[in-house]
């Protein structure tokens, strides 16, 4: 009597489904756009809060260095202006998409 030939199972190639059809490549795991946006807005908010606190401390005499206060205020101002420009660009892109015909 002859023994049957045993063939080990073949595993599918990476990037293919078990049915043999290709799958879409997956993006590497990472933070979503919403998470990045929220984190950035929180950072801008913290900068503005810090600048406001420093202004109050300067007025009350707790801080004597006007230079540090002005730097904090300008950093917060620049971060806010950059945030507004990004918001404007996102709105422009959204409006452009809405103008496109399907």
N, C-alpha and C positions, 0 to 999 in steps of 0.2 A: 504494500500500500504506500502511496506517495503522500507526504505531508503538504498541505496547502501553503502557498507563499503568503507571508504576513507582511503587509506594507504599513508602515507607521502613518498615522494621520498627518496630513499636510496642513500647516497653519496658514491663514490668509496673510498676504503681504500687507505691510503697514499702509494705511490710507485706502484700504478697500473694504467693502462690506462682505459679510459671509456669502451673500448671493453673487459676489463677483463684481458688482458695480462700484464705481469710485465714490468716495465720500468727499465732502468739502473739507479742506484743510482747516484745522482748528487754530484759532488765535491763541497765543500763549496766555495763560491765566495771569490776570493782573487787575488793577483797580479799574472800575468802569469810568466812563466820561463823567457821569453824575457825581461819583465819589471824588474825582479829581477837582471838579468844579466846586463842590461844597468845601473841600479842604482849602482851596485857594481863596474862596470868599471868607472863610473863617480866619485865614491869615491876615487878609486885608482888614477885617473887622478888629482883630487883635491889635494891629498896628495903629488903627485909629483910636482905639480905647487907650492904648499906651500913651499916645501923643496927647490925648485929652487929659489924662492923669498927670502927665509931666507939666502941662500948662497950669493946671490947678496948683500943683506943688510949687511951681515957680512963683505964681502970684501970692501964695501964702508964705513964701519964704523958705520952704523946705529944701528947695534946690536953688543954688546960686549961679549955676552955669547955664546961661542963656543959649550958648552954643549947642549943647546937647539937646535942649528943648527944641530949638529950631531944626536941627537935623531930624529928630523924631517926627516933627510936624511935616517936613518936606517929604520924608520917606512915605508917610501915610498918604500924603497928597498925591505923590507920583503913583503909588500902588492903586489908589482909587481911580485916578485918571486912566491908568492902563486897563483896569477892570471895566471901566465905562467904554473904552475903545473896543475891547473884546466883545462886550455885550452888543455894541453897535454892529460889529462885523457879523455876529451870529444872527442878529435880526435881519440884516441885509441878505444874508445867505438864505434864511427862511423865506423872506419875501420873494427872492428870486425863484426859489423852488415852487412857491405858490403861483407864480406867473407862468411857469412852464405848462405847456399843453400836454395832455396825456396821449 
